[in-house]
């Protein structure tokens, strides 16, 4: 059994080694992608959700480590809270919170837009009789959506910056 596994694993390992794939963040914090990401300045974003998304982006990109930013990330958010699941007395029993981001990565030296894309995340939550529980659930959903949006944006920005280097 072990010989059969080794006979299968060896050609697979050789095939993967020759495919040209390499880790995105090779070199850790001093690698090319990490250094390029730290050179991204995140513009301010309106509202509470904007504050949450911007903080998550700054944390994930490591922005601010570079003295003079080479890139600027402009983000516009569209946030919706939609009532669903009506019962007989027209009371809402479910809500859907959606956060959509349109973002652009701009080269500050040339003013050229390097990336123009969108990210979207949504969450469903139950509406219960306790008003405070609903408010807490809505806030938690917003925080989670902000992190999810930031993760999507950082992934796309890192892919674009890696392609440039």
C-alpha positions as CSV (number, residue, x, y, z in Angstrom):
1,X,0.0,0.0,0.0
2,X,2.8,2.4,0.9
3,X,4.7,1.6,-2.3
4,X,1.6,2.3,-4.4
5,X,1.0,5.6,-2.5
6,X,4.7,6.6,-3.0
7,X,4.4,5.6,-6.7
8,X,1.4,7.9,-7.1
9,X,2.7,10.8,-4.9
10,X,6.1,11.2,-6.6
11,X,4.8,11.9,-10.1
12,X,2.2,14.2,-8.6
13,X,4.8,16.2,-6.7
14,X,7.0,16.5,-9.8
15,X,4.0,17.7,-11.9
16,X,3.1,20.3,-9.3
17,X,6.7,21.5,-9.0
18,X,6.8,22.2,-12.8
19,X,3.5,23.9,-13.1
20,X,4.8,27.4,-12.2
21,X,2.6,28.0,-9.2
22,X,4.3,29.9,-6.4
23,X,2.9,31.2,-3.0
24,X,1.3,34.7,-3.2
25,X,3.0,35.9,0.0
26,X,6.4,34.2,-0.5
27,X,8.9,35.9,1.7
28,X,6.3,36.9,4.4
29,X,6.2,40.5,5.4
30,X,9.3,41.3,3.4
31,X,8.1,39.7,0.2
32,X,7.3,41.6,-3.0
33,X,3.5,41.4,-2.6
34,X,3.6,42.4,1.1
35,X,5.9,45.4,0.4
36,X,3.6,46.5,-2.5
37,X,0.5,46.1,-0.4
38,X,2.0,48.2,2.4
39,X,2.5,51.0,-0.2
40,X,-1.3,51.2,-0.6
41,X,-3.0,54.2,1.0
42,X,-6.7,53.6,1.8
43,X,-8.8,56.7,1.3
44,X,-11.4,57.5,3.9
45,X,-14.8,55.9,3.4
46,X,-18.1,57.4,4.5
47,X,-20.2,56.1,7.4
48,X,-19.9,53.5,10.1
49,X,-19.6,50.7,7.6
50,X,-16.9,52.7,5.8
51,X,-15.0,53.1,9.0
52,X,-15.2,49.4,9.6
53,X,-14.1,48.5,6.1
54,X,-11.3,51.0,6.0
55,X,-9.8,49.8,9.3
56,X,-10.0,46.2,8.1
57,X,-8.3,47.1,4.9
58,X,-5.5,49.0,6.7
59,X,-4.9,46.1,9.0
60,X,-4.8,43.5,6.2
61,X,-2.7,45.5,3.8
62,X,-0.2,46.7,6.4
63,X,-0.8,50.2,5.0
64,X,1.2,53.0,6.4
65,X,4.5,51.2,6.8
66,X,5.7,52.9,3.6
67,X,6.7,56.5,3.9
68,X,5.3,57.6,0.5
69,X,2.4,55.5,-0.8
70,X,2.7,54.3,-4.4
71,X,-1.0,53.4,-4.7
72,X,-4.3,54.7,-3.5
73,X,-7.4,52.6,-2.8
74,X,-10.7,54.4,-3.3
75,X,-13.8,52.6,-2.0
76,X,-17.5,53.5,-2.2
77,X,-20.0,51.4,-0.2
78,X,-23.6,50.6,-0.8
79,X,-25.3,49.2,2.2
80,X,-28.9,47.8,2.4
81,X,-31.0,46.4,5.1
82,X,-34.0,44.6,3.7
83,X,-37.0,43.1,5.6
84,X,-38.1,39.6,4.6
85,X,-40.4,37.0,6.0
86,X,-43.6,38.7,6.8
87,X,-46.2,37.1,9.1
88,X,-49.9,37.6,9.2
89,X,-49.7,41.0,11.1
90,X,-47.1,42.4,8.6
91,X,-44.3,41.9,11.1
92,X,-40.9,41.2,9.7
93,X,-39.3,38.0,10.9
94,X,-36.1,38.0,8.8
95,X,-33.7,40.7,7.6
96,X,-31.0,40.6,4.9
97,X,-28.1,43.0,5.3
98,X,-26.1,43.5,2.1
99,X,-22.8,45.4,1.7
100,X,-21.4,46.1,-1.7
101,X,-18.1,47.9,-2.4
102,X,-16.9,49.5,-5.7
103,X,-13.2,50.0,-5.4
104,X,-10.4,51.3,-7.6
105,X,-6.6,50.9,-7.1
106,X,-4.9,54.0,-8.5
107,X,-1.2,54.4,-9.2
108,X,-0.4,57.8,-7.5
109,X,2.5,58.6,-9.8
110,X,0.6,58.3,-13.1
111,X,-3.0,58.6,-11.9
112,X,-3.8,55.4,-13.9
113,X,-6.5,53.1,-12.6
114,X,-4.9,49.6,-12.1
115,X,-8.0,47.8,-10.8
116,X,-11.6,48.7,-10.9
117,X,-13.8,46.0,-9.4
118,X,-16.6,45.2,-6.9
119,X,-17.0,43.1,-3.8
120,X,-20.3,42.0,-2.3
121,X,-21.3,40.2,0.9
122,X,-24.6,39.6,2.6
123,X,-26.0,38.1,5.8
124,X,-29.4,37.0,6.9
125,X,-30.6,37.5,10.5
126,X,-33.7,36.7,12.5
127,X,-35.8,39.5,13.9
128,X,-36.9,38.6,17.4
129,X,-39.1,40.4,19.9
130,X,-36.2,41.7,21.9
131,X,-35.2,45.0,20.2
132,X,-31.7,45.0,21.7
133,X,-31.0,41.5,20.4
134,X,-32.0,42.6,16.8
135,X,-29.7,45.7,17.1
136,X,-26.8,43.6,18.3
137,X,-27.4,41.1,15.5
138,X,-27.5,43.8,12.9
139,X,-24.2,45.3,14.2
140,X,-22.5,41.9,14.3
141,X,-23.6,41.3,10.8
142,X,-22.2,44.6,9.7
143,X,-18.9,43.9,11.3
144,X,-18.7,40.5,9.7
145,X,-19.6,41.8,6.3
146,X,-17.0,44.5,6.6
147,X,-14.3,41.9,7.2
148,X,-15.5,39.8,4.3
149,X,-15.5,42.8,2.0
150,X,-12.0,43.7,3.1
151,X,-10.8,40.2,2.5
152,X,-12.2,40.2,-1.0
153,X,-10.6,43.5,-1.8
154,X,-7.2,42.6,-0.4
155,X,-7.1,39.4,-2.4
156,X,-7.9,41.2,-5.7
157,X,-5.4,44.0,-4.9
158,X,-2.7,41.5,-4.0
159,X,-3.3,39.6,-7.3
160,X,-3.0,42.8,-9.3
161,X,0.1,44.0,-7.5
162,X,1.7,40.6,-7.9
163,X,1.0,40.7,-11.7
164,X,2.7,44.1,-11.8
165,X,5.9,43.0,-10.1
